[in-house]
């Protein structure tokens, strides 16, 4: 059935025999208007709306039918990459050299729709576009942009971003991977962890501390001796994403592969700000997926001879979900405008990421509960989103880290590093 807002449900669904298939067929979801209660879509241009529908249609048509078996097997759906390339969205806000040069509003809408379909696919695109390509777009020389970005924009070459280390996540500013100059090369040594796409990426941006103590980015190309990426197994979230533990043993990188504009960790933070903004949009998309599924399911599923949607408690929960989503979309749309106007800051982006991931987790948990037993099987997609949102909540900084960034900004006190009693 098509879950159109305000339409009364028809007769109850056909009940198949006990053949292992769902007793209630997974609901067919509607368009963006399902969750756009305040008609924010009317503020988008015709081109933005067309792109949004194109990405949503792609996720519904190409991704949803195949993604669950990949998720269950913890494999990445490489077959989707050439199809994603045809959307022409790789690079998001990066301009020139074949990149789409989207506004932040446009990029946000695209990321929302990717995440609504699947958080592993949106994370793959986020790592490639918002981290790897943005690193080159923001910090690369003109020669480096011309060399690396065009094939990445066509998804002929895939990027990864190596910043986090086994012992440094929240305090990644203290990273220990080292780099030293040796003739016309740089030599990298150290370890990285949780690096998405790294097992198959063509270009991995490795962040390392130089002999001067400052951090810079180095493009390590596929096949470079001494670079070893081993996939991290046993994950319960973003199972399709191939996160890796990387070992760097005397990895020799040509001098021309050092990002020309990366001189200190503050330059790295420019990339993190852009990526954190994208992750905030991912949370909105996941929340919308949970709400849309719960709404459609409540109209379709009958109990005690009545559709679930006719019960007071169900309507209350759906209304609360919609209120949270409306709040998130309004807030994020305004943040996107501020980004386009150049009025952005890390605390403003941190506030969004903190708030949205917390609400998305709650909405998806509520949606799972409303689906009952069907909420824990992959057929209905909510279980996958519910597991995946746990990783979204953690990467690019947990809610507590985001809160401390905001808290430092509004109070003037840095509460990140505890101070011993009596000091």
RADADA-V972188 format. One record per residue. N is the residue number from 0. PHI is phi as a letter, one per 20 degrees, with the letter a starting at -180 (* if undefined). PSI is psi in whole degrees, -180 to 180 (* if undefined). OMEGA is omega in whole degrees, -180 to 180 (NA if undefined). Layout:
# RADADA-V972188
N/PHI/PSI/OMEGA, N/PHI/PSI/OMEGA
This chain:
# RADADA-V972188
0/*/158/178, 1/e/119/-176, 2/e/86/179, 3/e/133/-175, 4/g/129/173, 5/n/-8/-179, 6/e/138/178, 7/f/146/-179, 8/f/155/175, 9/e/-158/179, 10/f/163/179, 11/f/159/-176, 12/f/159/173, 13/f/141/-178, 14/d/109/180, 15/f/162/177, 16/f/169/-178, 17/f/70/-177, 18/d/15/179, 19/n/-11/179, 20/e/162/180, 21/g/139/176, 22/f/-36/173, 23/d/124/-178, 24/f/142/176, 25/g/134/-176, 26/f/148/173, 27/e/123/-175, 28/e/162/-179, 29/e/-156/-178, 30/e/-174/-178, 31/g/-23/-178, 32/f/-16/-180, 33/g/-39/-175, 34/d/1/-177, 35/e/70/-173, 36/f/-28/180, 37/d/14/172, 38/l/40/178, 39/f/-23/177, 40/g/-24/179, 41/f/-18/179, 42/e/-12/179, 43/e/151/176, 44/f/166/177, 45/g/-38/-180, 46/f/-41/179, 47/f/-42/179, 48/f/-40/180, 49/f/-42/179, 50/f/-41/179, 51/g/-47/-179, 52/f/-34/-179, 53/f/-42/179, 54/f/-43/178, 55/f/-45/180, 56/f/-40/178, 57/f/-46/-178, 58/f/-41/179, 59/f/-38/-173, 60/e/-41/-172, 61/d/-31/-172, 62/e/-54/-175, 63/g/-41/-177, 64/f/-20/-173, 65/d/-13/-165, 66/f/-33/-175, 67/f/-46/177, 68/f/-37/176, 69/f/-43/-180, 70/f/-44/-178, 71/f/-36/180, 72/e/-5/-177, 73/l/44/179, 74/d/151/177, 75/e/135/-179, 76/e/78/-178, 77/g/-26/-180, 78/f/-20/-179, 79/e/-20/-173, 80/f/-49/178, 81/f/-31/179, 82/f/-40/175, 83/f/-37/-180, 84/g/-35/-178, 85/f/-19/177, 86/f/-23/179, 87/m/32/-176, 88/d/-6/-177, 89/f/130/-177, 90/o/-21/178, 91/l/-106/-175, 92/e/-7/-179, 93/f/134/-177, 94/d/152/175, 95/m/168/177, 96/l/38/177, 97/n/1/-178, 98/e/155/-173, 99/f/-24/179, 100/l/46/-179, 101/f/154/166, 102/f/166/178, 103/f/-33/176, 104/f/-48/-179, 105/f/-46/179, 106/f/-39/180, 107/f/-44/180, 108/f/-41/179, 109/f/-47/-179, 110/f/-41/177, 111/g/-48/-177, 112/f/-36/174, 113/f/-46/-177, 114/f/-35/177, 115/g/-37/179, 116/f/-50/-179, 117/a/131/-177, 118/f/-25/176, 119/f/-44/179, 120/f/-43/179, 121/f/-34/178, 122/f/-42/175, 123/g/-48/-180, 124/f/-33/179, 125/f/-44/178, 126/f/-47/-178, 127/f/-46/-172, 128/e/-55/-172, 129/f/-18/179, 130/d/-64/-175, 131/f/-54/-178, 132/f/-38/179, 133/f/-36/176, 134/g/-46/-180, 135/f/-41/-180, 136/f/-37/-179, 137/e/-37/-169, 138/d/-7/-179, 139/e/156/173, 140/f/170/178, 141/f/-38/179, 142/f/-41/180, 143/f/-40/178, 144/f/-45/-179, 145/f/-30/-178, 146/e/-42/-172, 147/e/-38/-168, 148/f/-43/-177, 149/g/-49/178, 150/f/-27/177, 151/f/-37/178, 152/f/-30/178, 153/e/2/-177, 154/l/25/172, 155/e/-29/174, 156/c/134/-176, 157/d/141/-178, 158/d/157/174, 159/c/168/-171, 160/c/108/-175, 161/d/91/180, 162/d/-55/-176, 163/f/145/-180, 164/c/165/-180, 165/g/-36/-177, 166/d/3/-176, 167/c/106/175, 168/d/-78/178, 169/f/-38/-180, 170/e/41/-175, 171/f/-16/175, 172/g/-21/179, 173/e/23/-176, 174/g/148/-173, 175/d/-9/177, 176/f/133/-174, 177/d/157/175, 178/b/141/176, 179/c/150/179, 180/e/136/177, 181/b/94/-178, 182/m/-125/-179, 183/e/22/180, 184/c/166/168, 185/d/145/-178, 186/d/123/-176, 187/d/139/174, 188/b/138/179, 189/q/-163/-177, 190/c/148/174, 191/c/154/-178, 192/b/151/180, 193/m/34/-176, 194/e/105/-179, 195/f/145/179, 196/m/-6/-167, 197/f/-25/-177, 198/f/-20/-179, 199/c/2/-176, 200/f/148/175, 201/e/-33/179, 202/c/123/175, 203/d/120/177, 204/e/109/179, 205/d/128/178, 206/e/127/-174, 207/b/158/-180, 208/e/125/-178, 209/e/178/-179, 210/f/-19/176, 211/e/1/179, 212/n/-8/-178, 213/e/158/-176, 214/e/137/177, 215/c/167/-179, 216/d/141/-176, 217/c/129/-179, 218/e/109/178, 219/e/121/-177, 220/e/151/-177, 221/g/135/178, 222/n/0/180, 223/f/127/180, 224/g/142/178, 225/n/-9/179, 226/e/118/-178, 227/c/119/-180, 228/d/118/179, 229/d/128/-176, 230/f/142/177, 231/e/120/-177, 232/d/169/176, 233/n/14/-179, 234/f/148/173, 235/d/4/179, 236/c/149/-179, 237/l/51/-174, 238/f/-27/179, 239/f/-26/-179, 240/f/128/-178, 241/e/79/175, 242/f/143/-175, 243/c/154/164, 244/e/124/-176, 245/d/133/171, 246/d/130/180, 247/d/111/-178, 248/c/102/-178, 249/l/47/179, 250/f/119/-175, 251/e/120/-177, 252/d/131/178, 253/g/145/-178, 254/g/-32/-179, 255/f/-4/178, 256/e/4/173, 257/e/125/-179, 258/f/120/-170, 259/f/-30/-175, 260/e/6/-180, 261/e/106/-176, 262/d/-32/180, 263/b/175/180, 264/f/-23/177, 265/f/-32/176, 266/f/-39/176, 267/f/-38/-179, 268/f/-25/176, 269/f/-39/178, 270/f/-42/-179, 271/f/-36/178, 272/f/-45/180, 273/f/-40/-179, 274/f/-41/-180, 275/f/-35/175, 276/f/-42/179, 277/f/-39/180, 278/f/-35/176, 279/g/-42/177, 280/f/-35/178, 281/g/-42/-180, 282/f/-40/178, 283/f/-45/-180, 284/f/-42/179, 285/f/-41/179, 286/f/-42/179, 287/f/-39/177, 288/g/-44/179, 289/f/-45/-180, 290/f/-48/-178, 291/g/-42/-180, 292/f/-43/179, 293/f/-42/-180, 294/f/-48/-179, 295/f/-41/-180, 296/f/-42/-179, 297/f/-32/177, 298/f/-30/-174, 299/e/-38/-173, 300/e/131/178, 301/d/137/172, 302/c/140/-177, 303/l/31/177, 304/m/7/-178, 305/c/147/174, 306/f/143/178, 307/g/-34/-177, 308/f/-14/-178, 309/e/-7/-178, 310/e/144/-175, 311/f/-47/-176, 312/f/-36/178, 313/f/-45/179, 314/f/-38/178, 315/f/-45/-178, 316/f/-41/178, 317/f/-40/180, 318/f/-40/179, 319/f/-41/176, 320/g/-48/-177, 321/f/-37/178, 322/f/-44/179, 323/f/-44/-179, 324/f/-41/179, 325/f/-43/176, 326/g/-48/-178, 327/f/-45/-177, 328/f/-42/178, 329/f/-46/-179, 330/f/-44/-177, 331/f/-33/176, 332/f/-43/179, 333/f/-41/177, 334/f/-40/179, 335/f/-41/176, 336/f/-45/179, 337/f/-39/177, 338/f/-43/179, 339/f/-29/180, 340/e/-1/-179, 341/m/13/-178, 342/d/53/-176, 343/d/163/175, 344/b/157/179, 345/g/-43/179, 346/f/-38/179, 347/f/-40/178, 348/f/-39/180, 349/f/-40/179, 350/g/-42/180, 351/f/-50/-178, 352/f/-42/179, 353/g/-49/-174, 354/f/-46/-173, 355/f/-41/-178, 356/f/-37/179, 357/f/-44/-179, 358/f/-37/179, 359/f/-42/178, 360/g/-43/-179, 361/f/-43/-179, 362/f/-44/-179, 363/f/-36/176, 364/f/-40/178, 365/f/-42/179, 366/f/-43/178, 367/g/-42/-180, 368/f/-39/-179, 369/f/-27/178, 370/e/-3/179, 371/l/-137/180, 372/f/-32/179, 373/f/-17/-180, 374/f/-13/-178, 375/d/5/176, 376/d/151/-174, 377/f/-21/-177, 378/g/-34/-174, 379/e/0/172, 380/m/-25/-177, 381/f/-39/-179, 382/g/-41/179, 383/f/-46/179, 384/f/-40/-178, 385/f/-41/176, 386/f/-44/-174, 387/f/-31/-177, 388/f/-21/178, 389/f/-38/178, 390/f/-39/179, 391/f/-38/179, 392/f/-30/-175, 393/e/-47/-173, 394/f/157/-171, 395/m/22/176, 396/o/128/179, 397/f/172/-180, 398/f/-33/179, 399/f/-38/176, 400/f/-45/179, 401/f/-40/180, 402/f/-38/180, 403/f/-33/175, 404/f/-45/178, 405/f/-44/-179, 406/f/-41/177, 407/f/-38/-178, 408/f/-40/-174, 409/e/-20/180, 410/d/-25/-176, 411/n/1/180, 412/d/136/178, 413/e/111/-178, 414/d/13/-177, 415/f/-46/-174, 416/d/118/179, 417/f/148/178, 418/d/130/-179, 419/f/149/179, 420/g/139/177, 421/n/-1/-179, 422/d/*/NA
